[in-house]
Amino acid sequence: MENGNISKHSTFYVVGLSYKKADADIRGKFSLDDVGKKNVLKQAQQEGIESLLVTSTCNRTEIYGFAQHPFQLIKLLCDNSQGTVEDFQKVAYIYKNQEAVRYMFRVGTGLDSQILGDFEIISQIKSAFTQSKSMNLVNAYVERLVNAVIQTSKRIKNETEISSGATSVSFASVRYIFSNVDDIANKNILLFGTGKIGRNTCENLVKHTKHEQITLINRTKDTAERLARKLDVIVKDYSDLQLEIQKADVLVVATGAHNPTVDKAILNLKKPLLILDLSIPKNVNENVTTVDGVTLVHMDHLSQITDETLENRKKYIPAAEVIIEEIMDDFLAWTKQRKFAPTIHALKEKLNSIKESELSVQRKKLSNFDEAQAELISARIIQKITNHFASHLKDDTTMVDESIEWIEKIFQIETSSK
């Protein structure tokens, strides 16, 4: 398998961990907030890494980039999170070159999402790209790759129904509440935290319950008030959290803190309480389960809830994979051609140099030397020769690295990429 990367001294890798092998606790250790992601990029600059993207969601944390060895990228992640190399090795994955490219296509198109067809990750990739580019950490290879993944995501959305129907963690949360809480029409729901999942959950709840049942609390009250005006629900101060929890029948926690924001110390309950923790890292301490009447459900459990919507989506996986293969093949062809283009250019220059030398000799030897005809014939021969080499290098069975090395050695040429 050919590298397809643009530097002879580094390889394109993706290193990371996801919901598939890492539970919420481990994902929480490796999660990166905006400051953490920026620190990774700053450290990459200091260490001379040429191109890097960092994504971190509730389901995965990943670094895509060029390095001499994947440990360079693993170290960046561990240095800027609460995770260790030992933890990483237990649950992580490392892909390189074409495998890394294929993986990025599958992630960006929702095929690798915890809930099939969830396209939220593509916005994370776009944001990561924008941030890296602003710090001059995007090379031509990564820019072309990200654009290809975005294009693929759009086509799959438009040409298949893999994202049809309502299904997401927030939707699963509402379904769980309605399935497990009796007489929900007369129960109080408290939403603590107004991040994206929290907002989506609130919107889904509003569709199916009376507005006066729902109360919002956020550390920054202005944020909660903006959402409350949109959805016509009640807002309370952060200082009222303990009191409002006592009133609640259902508590949905969707905060973005690195440490638990809810534990048994603030639970002074007079009735049963269902707590849904939709946060990564977990924002509800497991010790709440020692309180009588408390049921704690984490988002990983909610994500396992499948229904006919998800089953229906699976039918469109083959069509999505065809689109991925088509655009990925174009990208790989571009990388292959870009890799050998300097060698073909240098070969052409070498042959032209030989031509000029030989024509100079013939001018001196022949009094009736037809320069125009000789120039035309030799130029056509050079073009045919370089076309043959280019065709060889484009062939899928060609070992491009070895062939480039052979051509450069035989013709004693050196390309600018060295």
Stockholm file with secondary structure:
# STOCKHOLM 1.0

chainA/1-418         MENGNISKHSTFYVVGLSYKKADADIRGKFSLDDVGKKNVLKQAQQEGIESLLVTSTCNRTEIYGFAQHPFQLIKLLCDNSQGTVEDFQKVAYIYKNQEAVRYMFRVGTGLDSQILGDFEIISQIKSAFTQSKSMNLVNAYVERLVNAVIQTSKRIKNETEISSGATSVSFASVRYIFSNVDDIANKNILLFGTGKIGRNTCENLVKHTKHEQITLINRTKDTAERLARKLDVIVKDYSDLQLEIQKADVLVVATGAHNPTVDKAILNLKKPLLILDLSIPKNVNENVTTVDGVTLVHMDHLSQITDETLENRKKYIPAAEVIIEEIMDDFLAWTKQRKFAPTIHALKEKLNSIKESELSVQRKKLSNFDEAQAELISARIIQKITNHFASHLKDDTTMVDESIEWIEKIFQIETSSK
#=GR chainA/1-418 SS CCCCCSCTTCEEEEEEEETTTCCHHHHHHHCCCHHHHHHHHHHHHHTTCCCEEEEECSSEEEEEEEESSHHHHHHHHHHTSSCCHHHHHHHCEEEEHHHHHHHHHHHHTTTTSSSTTCTHHHHHHHHHHHHHHHTTCCCHHHHHHHHHHHHHHHHHHHHCCTTCSSCSHHHHHHHHHHHHSTTGGGCCEEEECCSHHHHHHHHHHHHHSCGGGEEEECSSHHHHHHHHHHHTCEECCGGGHHHHHHHCSEEEECCCCSSCSBCGGGCCCSSCEEEEECCSSCCBCGGGGGSTTEEEEEHHHHHTCCCHHHHHHHTTHHHHHHHHHHHHHHHHHHHHHHHHHHHHHHHHHHHHHHHHHHHHHHHHHCTTCCHHHHHHHHHHHHHHHHHHHHHHHHSTTCCHHHHHHHHHHHTTCCCTTC
#=GC SS_cons         CCCCCSCTTCEEEEEEEETTTCCHHHHHHHCCCHHHHHHHHHHHHHTTCCCEEEEECSSEEEEEEEESSHHHHHHHHHHTSSCCHHHHHHHCEEEEHHHHHHHHHHHHTTTTSSSTTCTHHHHHHHHHHHHHHHTTCCCHHHHHHHHHHHHHHHHHHHHCCTTCSSCSHHHHHHHHHHHHSTTGGGCCEEEECCSHHHHHHHHHHHHHSCGGGEEEECSSHHHHHHHHHHHTCEECCGGGHHHHHHHCSEEEECCCCSSCSBCGGGCCCSSCEEEEECCSSCCBCGGGGGSTTEEEEEHHHHHTCCCHHHHHHHTTHHHHHHHHHHHHHHHHHHHHHHHHHHHHHHHHHHHHHHHHHHHHHHHHHCTTCCHHHHHHHHHHHHHHHHHHHHHHHHSTTCCHHHHHHHHHHHTTCCCTTC
//
